[in-house]
Amino acid sequence: MTPTARRAGPEDVSELVRLYRLLEKEQTAIKPMWSLADGLPEPVEESLARLTTAADSIVVVGEIDSVPLGFSWARHEDLLPQAEGSTVGSIRLIYTEDDARGVGVGHEMVTLAMDWLRNQGVRLFDAYVSPGHRLAKNFFEAHGISARLIVMHHDDSDD
């Protein structure tokens, strides 16, 4: 029952879609706008298929006993021109099923993604966390990632 992580490939897309839909449900309960601004473009199947082969991204599957229980997506993001070509490695999405939380699946996924980015020369890292998702915030802080920006939002249709 040791957690492991591996790079996802096109053959994993159906399982990635299943996990993504669980992430989407969890995130939209916290922040209803998540699927419109922070998730993946629909159709999600095509987005995930593209990401599994993109040169600037890594999609990771977290497993226990070869059973997929989570996934993450990280990519290179350009900084401003004054950064002289430096990029930041951004962990854009991460999800672990409830029963697999706190046992190391997320840790294995983040470690693999950050190692992949480091091997490409990345030395700066971001992780995207929804407001109110305290467990995710604590998880990333335990991995040495802290907040550098908070995006505030207002929706007039809520009035």
C-alpha positions as CSV (number, residue, x, y, z in Angstrom):
1,M,0.0,0.0,0.0
2,T,2.8,2.4,-0.9
3,P,1.7,5.5,-2.8
4,T,3.3,6.1,-6.2
5,A,3.2,8.6,-9.0
6,R,3.8,8.3,-12.7
7,R,3.5,10.5,-15.7
8,A,0.1,10.2,-17.4
9,G,-0.2,9.4,-21.0
10,P,-3.0,9.5,-23.6
11,E,-4.1,6.0,-22.4
12,D,-5.0,7.6,-19.0
13,V,-7.5,10.2,-20.4
14,S,-10.7,8.4,-19.4
15,E,-9.4,8.0,-15.8
16,L,-8.2,11.6,-15.8
17,V,-11.6,12.8,-16.9
18,R,-13.2,10.9,-14.0
19,L,-10.8,12.4,-11.5
20,Y,-11.2,15.9,-13.0
21,R,-15.0,15.7,-12.7
22,L,-14.5,14.9,-8.9
23,L,-12.2,17.9,-8.6
24,E,-14.6,20.1,-10.5
25,K,-17.4,19.1,-8.1
26,E,-15.3,19.8,-5.1
27,Q,-14.0,23.1,-6.4
28,T,-17.3,24.5,-7.6
29,A,-18.8,23.8,-4.2
30,I,-16.1,26.1,-2.7
31,K,-16.0,28.6,-5.6
32,P,-18.9,28.4,-8.1
33,M,-16.9,30.3,-10.8
34,W,-14.1,27.7,-10.7
35,S,-15.2,25.7,-13.8
36,L,-15.5,28.9,-15.8
37,A,-12.2,30.5,-14.9
38,D,-9.8,28.0,-13.2
39,G,-10.6,24.6,-14.6
40,L,-9.9,23.2,-18.1
41,P,-11.7,24.2,-21.3
42,E,-14.4,21.9,-22.5
43,P,-14.4,19.4,-23.8
44,V,-12.3,18.2,-20.9
45,E,-11.4,15.0,-22.7
46,E,-9.6,16.9,-25.5
47,S,-8.0,19.3,-23.0
48,L,-6.6,16.4,-20.9
49,A,-5.5,14.5,-24.1
50,R,-3.5,17.6,-25.2
51,L,-1.9,18.1,-21.8
52,T,-0.6,14.5,-21.6
53,T,1.5,15.2,-24.7
54,A,2.3,18.9,-24.2
55,A,6.1,19.7,-24.1
56,D,5.6,22.4,-21.4
57,S,3.4,20.3,-19.1
58,I,3.3,17.2,-17.0
59,V,0.2,15.4,-16.0
60,V,0.8,13.0,-13.1
61,V,-1.4,10.1,-11.9
62,G,-1.1,9.2,-8.2
63,E,-1.8,5.6,-7.3
64,I,-1.8,3.0,-4.6
65,D,-1.4,-0.6,-5.7
66,S,-1.7,0.6,-9.4
67,V,-5.2,2.1,-8.7
68,P,-5.4,5.7,-9.8
69,L,-6.6,7.9,-6.9
70,G,-5.5,11.3,-7.9
71,F,-3.9,13.5,-10.6
72,S,-2.0,16.7,-11.0
73,W,-1.1,19.0,-13.8
74,A,1.9,21.3,-13.8
75,R,3.4,23.5,-16.5
76,H,6.0,26.2,-17.3
77,E,4.6,29.7,-17.3
78,D,6.4,32.7,-18.6
79,L,7.3,35.5,-16.3
80,L,7.5,39.1,-17.5
81,P,10.2,40.1,-20.0
82,Q,12.3,41.6,-17.3
83,A,12.7,38.1,-15.9
84,E,15.0,37.5,-18.8
85,G,13.5,34.2,-20.0
86,S,12.9,32.7,-16.6
87,T,9.8,30.6,-16.1
88,V,7.8,29.6,-13.1
89,G,6.7,26.0,-12.6
90,S,3.0,26.2,-11.8
91,I,1.0,23.4,-10.2
92,R,-2.3,24.3,-11.8
93,L,-4.4,21.4,-10.7
94,I,-4.2,18.7,-8.1
95,Y,-6.8,16.3,-6.8
96,T,-6.7,13.2,-4.6
97,E,-9.8,11.2,-3.8
98,D,-11.1,11.7,-0.2
99,D,-10.1,8.2,1.0
100,A,-6.5,8.7,-0.4
101,R,-5.8,12.0,1.4
102,G,-3.2,12.1,4.0
103,V,-1.4,9.0,3.0
104,G,1.2,10.4,0.6
105,V,-0.5,10.2,-2.8
106,G,-0.5,14.0,-3.2
107,H,3.1,14.2,-2.0
108,E,4.2,11.7,-4.6
109,M,2.4,13.7,-7.4
110,V,3.9,17.0,-6.3
111,T,7.4,15.6,-5.9
112,L,7.3,14.1,-9.4
113,A,6.0,17.3,-11.0
114,M,8.5,19.5,-9.3
115,D,11.4,17.2,-10.1
116,W,10.3,17.2,-13.7
117,L,10.2,21.0,-13.7
118,R,13.6,21.2,-11.9
119,N,15.2,19.0,-14.5
120,Q,14.1,21.6,-17.1
121,G,15.8,24.4,-15.1
122,V,12.8,25.7,-13.2
123,R,13.7,27.2,-9.8
124,L,10.5,29.1,-9.0
125,F,7.2,27.4,-8.2
126,D,3.6,28.4,-7.8
127,A,0.6,26.3,-6.8
128,Y,-3.0,27.3,-7.4
129,V,-5.4,27.0,-4.4
130,S,-9.0,28.1,-4.1
131,P,-9.9,30.4,-1.3
132,G,-11.4,28.4,1.6
133,H,-9.6,25.2,0.7
134,R,-7.6,25.1,3.9
135,L,-6.3,21.5,3.4
136,A,-4.8,22.3,0.0
137,K,-3.2,25.5,1.4
138,N,-1.7,23.5,4.3
139,F,-0.5,20.8,1.9
140,F,1.4,23.2,-0.3
141,E,2.8,25.1,2.7
142,A,4.2,21.7,4.0
143,H,6.0,21.5,0.6
144,G,7.6,25.0,1.0
145,I,5.1,26.9,-1.2
146,S,3.5,30.0,0.3
147,A,1.1,32.6,-1.0
148,R,2.5,35.4,-3.2
149,L,-0.8,36.7,-4.7
150,I,-4.4,36.5,-3.8
151,V,-6.9,37.3,-6.5
152,M,-10.1,39.0,-5.3
153,H,-13.4,38.6,-7.1
154,H,-16.9,40.2,-7.1
155,D,-19.9,38.9,-9.1
156,D,-22.7,41.5,-9.6
157,S,-25.2,38.7,-10.5
158,D,-25.0,37.7,-6.8
159,D,-26.6,41.0,-5.7
